[in-house]
């Protein structure tokens, strides 16, 4: 079911830029070099540099960096609770709890 409206104007690229900036900021606040964060996370230094400069990294690499910086609980809570914008959407969410498969919206 598509959202009826979405006031969030952030693109996926905007979010990547924000996340990369947050990782760099947290790294610097902790006084860590890229090499030190690499040792802690297992993510190669060039990958960290590419993420900070070009905002591109694999999900596994991002998770390793966030975990190394102490954000395990925040990662676990991401997408843990449903988000809805209308009562109809909340009803749909409650009706579909426990589903194992989605349905094809195009073949109704």
GIJO-V44430 format. One record per helix or strand. SS is the DSSP state (hx for helix, st for strand). FROM is the first residue (numbers start at 1). TO is the last residue. Records with the same first field share a line. If there is no record, write none. Layout:
# GIJO-V44430
SS: FROM-TO + FROM-TO
This chain:
# GIJO-V44430
hx: 12-29 + 34-41 + 45-54 + 59-68 + 72-77 + 87-96
